[in-house]
Amino acid sequence: MEDSINPSHPFIGMWVTADGYIRHELLPNGRYDEARGSRKSAYQGSYSITGDHIEYVDDTGFTADGDFRDSVLYHGGMVLYRE
């Protein structure tokens, strides 16, 4: 995983589901923080981005991935939009 991502990288920032229930923040330090409903920081971990693909490793060791297409993040069966 990368130690940091360029802070001006186009994918850095907050991504949310259409209903706002899941809020997924990609931080410039290569970490992410995911909130679910009223549960802040439900999941945290690190990520790396290669092209339009993102790989996640949460702090428990669980891995996941996703893809950015047309300004939308498709991750783990979820569709997240840039906030």
KAWO-V616216 format. One line per field, one symbol per residue. psi: psi as a letter, one per 30 degrees, with the letter a starting at -180 (. if undefined). Layout:
# KAWO-V616216
psi=???
This chain:
# KAWO-V616216
psi=kkelkkfgkffkakkllefgekjjkjlfggllkkkjbfjkheklallkkjbgkkkkjlfffkllllkkkhgkjjjhfljkkk.
